[in-house]
């Protein structure tokens, strides 16, 4: 395939630039809820037993997931926390909900890591292209992802970021890609998107005329037969086969 010649390069976050514990997520998330429950109890509030609280979490989480899959309207852990605490008979304020989330995320953070070639490739792209952006589906508050970008030294590479928990809609909804293209200052066809999931990161941008590159993970579920025109890489360094990543 010929190299693409975009005006802007846009990236997914998790699974593309940094990695989250996706293979053990449901198990880990219940540890997160247990830690959050213990935090609330330490604040002097009574809550249901741990099994009951986890059962409530599963019920509400599954409902939010189903609605998000059907409507592409994003949900969030903070909204779920608010609802869980209300169902437990509390009237939580913003401080308690934020504390619940921070205790929840405390169990996630140690598992997050940056791919070894992320900084080097972004540095070369930063010098080569006028605009670098980020579009990420997330059920976490935007603030924690900015903390992650700072932690891994990635903030400097991005002109803008779009997180579904703030935007309100999740990939593959067309509006999130149109919004990012507008922030980039170019038509969707003049941008290229790089992500690791087929529906969200390849079919989604393709729906608005934005070329995309799939970062392939052997552990991901992909369509049995990917379109022949689907560009694929195994690491960010492989972008050199699809983009000019040398500085001007």
VEXDREN-2710 file (C-alpha; in Angstrom, 1 decimal):
% VEXDREN-2710
k/r/px/py/pz
1/UNK/0.0/0.0/0.0
2/UNK/1.1/3.6/-0.6
3/UNK/1.8/5.7/2.4
4/UNK/-1.0/8.0/3.6
5/UNK/-0.4/11.8/3.5
6/UNK/-2.6/13.2/6.3
7/UNK/-2.6/16.7/7.7
8/UNK/-3.3/15.4/11.2
9/UNK/-2.7/12.1/13.0
10/UNK/-5.2/11.0/15.7
11/UNK/-4.8/8.2/18.2
12/UNK/-6.8/6.0/20.5
13/UNK/-5.3/5.7/24.0
14/UNK/-5.8/2.4/25.7
15/UNK/-4.4/-0.5/23.8
16/UNK/-2.7/1.8/21.3
17/UNK/-0.4/4.2/23.3
18/UNK/-0.7/2.8/26.8
19/UNK/-2.3/-0.5/28.0
20/UNK/-5.0/-1.2/30.6
21/UNK/-5.7/-4.6/32.1
22/UNK/-8.3/-5.5/29.6
23/UNK/-7.9/-9.3/29.9
24/UNK/-8.8/-9.3/33.6
25/UNK/-11.0/-6.2/33.7
26/UNK/-14.2/-7.7/35.1
27/UNK/-12.3/-9.4/37.9
28/UNK/-10.2/-6.4/38.7
29/UNK/-13.2/-4.0/38.6
30/UNK/-14.8/-5.9/41.4
31/UNK/-11.6/-5.5/43.5
32/UNK/-11.9/-1.8/42.6
33/UNK/-15.5/-1.7/43.9
34/UNK/-14.5/-3.5/47.1
35/UNK/-11.8/-0.9/47.7
36/UNK/-14.3/1.9/47.0
37/UNK/-16.8/0.4/49.4
38/UNK/-14.1/0.3/52.2
39/UNK/-13.3/4.0/51.5
40/UNK/-17.0/5.0/52.0
41/UNK/-17.2/3.0/55.2
42/UNK/-14.1/4.7/56.5
43/UNK/-15.9/8.0/56.0
44/UNK/-18.5/6.8/58.5
45/UNK/-21.3/5.5/56.3
46/UNK/-23.1/2.2/56.5
47/UNK/-23.2/0.1/53.3
48/UNK/-24.5/-3.3/52.4
49/UNK/-22.3/-6.4/52.8
50/UNK/-19.5/-6.8/50.2
51/UNK/-21.3/-9.5/48.2
52/UNK/-24.5/-7.4/48.1
53/UNK/-22.5/-4.3/47.1
54/UNK/-20.8/-6.2/44.3
55/UNK/-24.1/-7.7/43.1
56/UNK/-25.5/-4.1/43.0
57/UNK/-22.4/-3.0/41.0
58/UNK/-22.9/-5.8/38.5
59/UNK/-26.6/-5.0/38.0
60/UNK/-26.0/-1.3/37.4
61/UNK/-22.8/-1.8/35.3
62/UNK/-24.5/-4.3/33.0
63/UNK/-27.4/-1.9/32.6
64/UNK/-25.2/1.0/31.7
65/UNK/-23.1/-1.2/29.3
66/UNK/-26.3/-2.3/27.5
67/UNK/-27.6/1.2/27.1
68/UNK/-24.2/2.4/25.9
69/UNK/-23.9/-0.4/23.3
70/UNK/-27.4/0.4/22.0
71/UNK/-27.2/4.2/22.0
72/UNK/-23.4/5.0/22.0
73/UNK/-24.2/7.4/24.8
74/UNK/-21.3/7.1/27.3
75/UNK/-21.6/6.1/30.9
76/UNK/-19.1/6.6/33.7
77/UNK/-17.9/5.1/36.9
78/UNK/-18.7/8.3/38.7
79/UNK/-22.3/8.2/37.5
80/UNK/-22.5/4.5/38.6
81/UNK/-21.0/5.4/42.0
82/UNK/-23.6/8.1/42.5
83/UNK/-26.4/5.6/41.7
84/UNK/-24.9/2.8/43.8
85/UNK/-24.6/5.0/46.9
86/UNK/-28.2/6.3/46.4
87/UNK/-29.4/2.7/46.1
88/UNK/-27.6/2.0/49.4
89/UNK/-29.6/4.7/51.0
90/UNK/-27.1/7.6/51.0
91/UNK/-27.3/11.1/49.6
92/UNK/-23.8/11.4/48.3
93/UNK/-22.2/14.7/47.5
94/UNK/-19.5/15.3/44.8
95/UNK/-16.7/14.9/47.3
96/UNK/-17.9/11.4/48.4
97/UNK/-18.4/10.3/44.7
98/UNK/-14.9/11.6/43.8
99/UNK/-13.4/9.7/46.7
100/UNK/-15.3/6.6/45.7
101/UNK/-13.8/6.9/42.2
102/UNK/-10.3/7.6/43.4
103/UNK/-10.4/4.5/45.6
104/UNK/-11.8/2.5/42.7
105/UNK/-9.0/3.7/40.3
106/UNK/-6.4/3.0/43.0
107/UNK/-6.6/-0.7/42.1
108/UNK/-6.3/0.0/38.3
109/UNK/-3.4/2.4/38.2
110/UNK/-0.6/-0.2/39.0
111/UNK/-1.6/-2.3/36.0
112/UNK/-1.3/0.5/33.4
113/UNK/1.9/0.8/31.3
114/UNK/3.1/2.6/28.3
115/UNK/4.2/0.7/25.2
116/UNK/8.0/0.9/24.8
117/UNK/7.9/2.7/21.4
118/UNK/5.1/5.2/22.1
119/UNK/7.2/8.2/23.0
120/UNK/9.7/7.8/20.2
121/UNK/7.1/7.4/17.5
122/UNK/5.0/10.3/18.8
123/UNK/8.1/12.5/19.0
124/UNK/8.8/11.8/15.3
125/UNK/5.2/12.4/14.3
126/UNK/5.1/15.6/16.4
127/UNK/8.0/17.0/14.2
128/UNK/6.5/15.7/11.0
129/UNK/2.8/16.6/11.1
130/UNK/1.1/19.8/12.1
131/UNK/-1.5/18.3/14.4
132/UNK/-1.6/15.3/16.7
133/UNK/-4.8/14.4/18.6
134/UNK/-6.4/11.8/20.8
135/UNK/-9.9/10.3/20.8
136/UNK/-10.5/7.8/23.6
137/UNK/-13.5/5.9/24.8
138/UNK/-13.5/5.9/28.6
139/UNK/-15.8/5.4/31.6
140/UNK/-13.3/7.3/33.8
141/UNK/-13.2/11.1/34.4
142/UNK/-11.1/12.9/32.0
143/UNK/-8.8/14.2/34.8
144/UNK/-7.3/10.7/35.4
145/UNK/-6.3/10.3/31.8
146/UNK/-4.5/13.7/31.8
147/UNK/-2.7/12.4/34.9
148/UNK/-1.7/9.3/32.9
149/UNK/-0.5/11.3/30.0
150/UNK/1.7/13.4/32.3
151/UNK/2.9/10.3/34.2
152/UNK/4.1/8.7/31.0
153/UNK/5.5/11.9/29.5
154/UNK/3.0/12.1/26.6
155/UNK/1.1/15.4/27.2
156/UNK/3.5/17.4/25.1
157/UNK/2.7/15.5/22.0
158/UNK/-1.0/16.3/21.7
159/UNK/-2.7/19.4/20.4
160/UNK/-6.1/18.2/21.8
161/UNK/-7.7/15.3/23.5
162/UNK/-11.3/14.1/23.3
163/UNK/-12.6/11.7/26.0
164/UNK/-16.0/10.1/25.6
165/UNK/-16.8/10.5/29.3
166/UNK/-16.7/14.3/28.8
167/UNK/-18.0/14.4/25.2
168/UNK/-21.0/12.3/26.0
169/UNK/-20.8/9.9/23.0
170/UNK/-18.5/7.0/22.4
171/UNK/-16.8/5.6/19.3
172/UNK/-17.9/4.6/16.8
173/UNK/-20.4/7.4/16.8
174/UNK/-19.7/9.7/13.9
175/UNK/-20.0/12.9/16.0
176/UNK/-16.9/12.1/18.1
177/UNK/-14.8/11.8/14.9
178/UNK/-16.3/14.9/13.3
179/UNK/-15.6/16.8/16.6
180/UNK/-12.0/15.7/16.6
181/UNK/-11.5/16.6/12.9
182/UNK/-13.0/20.0/13.7
183/UNK/-10.5/20.5/16.5
184/UNK/-7.7/19.4/14.2
185/UNK/-8.8/22.0/11.7
186/UNK/-9.0/19.6/8.8
187/UNK/-11.6/17.5/7.0
188/UNK/-12.0/13.9/8.2
189/UNK/-10.4/12.7/4.9
190/UNK/-7.3/14.8/5.7
191/UNK/-6.8/13.0/9.1
192/UNK/-5.8/9.4/9.9
193/UNK/-6.8/7.5/12.9
194/UNK/-4.8/4.8/14.7
195/UNK/-6.5/2.4/17.2
196/UNK/-6.7/-1.2/18.3
197/UNK/-10.4/-2.1/17.9
198/UNK/-12.1/-2.8/14.6
199/UNK/-15.6/-1.4/15.2
200/UNK/-14.6/1.6/17.2
201/UNK/-11.3/2.5/15.5
202/UNK/-11.6/1.3/11.9
203/UNK/-15.3/1.2/11.0
204/UNK/-16.0/4.3/13.1
205/UNK/-13.7/6.7/11.3
206/UNK/-14.3/5.0/8.0
207/UNK/-18.0/6.1/8.4
208/UNK/-17.0/9.7/8.2
209/UNK/-14.4/9.2/5.5
210/UNK/-11.4/9.2/7.8
211/UNK/-8.6/6.7/6.9
212/UNK/-7.6/4.4/9.8
213/UNK/-4.9/2.0/10.8
214/UNK/-5.5/-1.0/13.1
215/UNK/-3.0/-1.8/15.8
216/UNK/-3.4/-5.5/15.9
217/UNK/-3.4/-7.4/19.2
218/UNK/-3.5/-11.2/19.2
219/UNK/-5.8/-11.1/22.3
220/UNK/-8.5/-8.9/20.7
221/UNK/-11.6/-10.2/18.9
222/UNK/-11.6/-9.1/15.3
223/UNK/-13.9/-10.0/12.4
224/UNK/-13.0/-13.3/10.9
225/UNK/-12.3/-11.7/7.6
226/UNK/-11.0/-8.2/7.8
227/UNK/-11.3/-6.1/4.6
228/UNK/-8.3/-6.4/2.4
229/UNK/-7.9/-2.6/2.5
230/UNK/-7.6/-2.6/6.3
231/UNK/-4.2/-1.3/7.2
232/UNK/-2.6/-3.2/10.1
233/UNK/0.4/-2.7/12.4
234/UNK/1.7/-4.8/15.3
235/UNK/3.5/-1.9/17.0
236/UNK/3.5/1.9/16.6
237/UNK/6.9/1.6/15.0
238/UNK/5.3/-0.1/12.1
239/UNK/3.5/3.1/11.2
240/UNK/6.6/3.9/9.1
241/UNK/5.1/1.5/6.5
242/UNK/1.9/3.7/6.3
243/UNK/3.0/7.2/7.2
244/UNK/6.0/9.4/6.7
245/UNK/7.2/9.6/10.3
246/UNK/10.6/11.2/9.6
247/UNK/10.9/14.8/10.8
248/UNK/10.6/17.5/8.1
END
